[in-house]
Amino acid sequence: ICGTVVSNRAKGESGAYLKTKEGYEENMNAMAYGGIGKLDQIMLDYPGPDAESIRGQWKAFEQMKTEGLVDTLAVSNFNAKQLDAILTMGEDVTKPAVNQLPFSVAYHPPGLLEYNKERGVLVQSWSPLSRVLTNPTIRPVLESIGSNHGMSPAVVGLRYIVQSGAGFCTQSKSKKHFEENLKVFDFELSTEEMNQLTKLA
């Protein structure tokens, strides 16, 4: 999978469009050094300061898709109102495939998954184990639940995200950790265990 991120705070539809177009062109030029001419996904890292700016950003992304440079478009850190700035652009607008947000055992505010689901957008957790494995209150609970399933605390934390209806992305230099992360699909948390974890935040 090959993807990249564009981030800018340009204001106004025209300015945001131009800045975003410039950003994705810079990214594609950098990717070309590795022989990459098309991306699986590109993500708008932050919404512009107002609805017009967001629409300008998204128009640039849609142009990139029209040019065949990317398969899917995504956003990060968008609230419901900011998503609606995109979704009300017209019937043919490309819906964001993903909204990357903080979501974990340590942080899962009410309504976060719901406002995205209502709009047909998948929440993808960034830094899904941040403030989880080092938390002296949370880690013992993950260890206890993990012992019931033969899973590590990290995998239990990731399973909570998946079973809640979100996805996640992790970073690691260890092949072992990547392989371990795939074990999230090898077991299921009970309703009681899910409730126990939900109450930790």
URZI-V910678 format. One record per run of one state. SS is the DSSP state (A for helix, B for strand, O for the rest). FROM is the first residue (numbers start at 1). TO is the last residue. If there is no record, write none. Layout:
# URZI-V910678
SS;FROM;TO / SS;FROM;TO
This chain:
# URZI-V910678
O;1;2 / B;3;6 / O;7;12 / A;13;32 / O;33;38 / B;39;44 / O;45;50 / A;51;66 / O;67;69 / B;70;76 / O;77;79 / A;80;87 / O;88;97 / B;98;101 / O;102;111 / A;112;117 / O;118;121 / B;122;126 / O;127;137 / A;138;149 / O;150;152 / A;153;164 / O;165;166 / B;167;169 / O;170;174 / A;175;185 / O;186;190 / A;191;198 / O;199;201
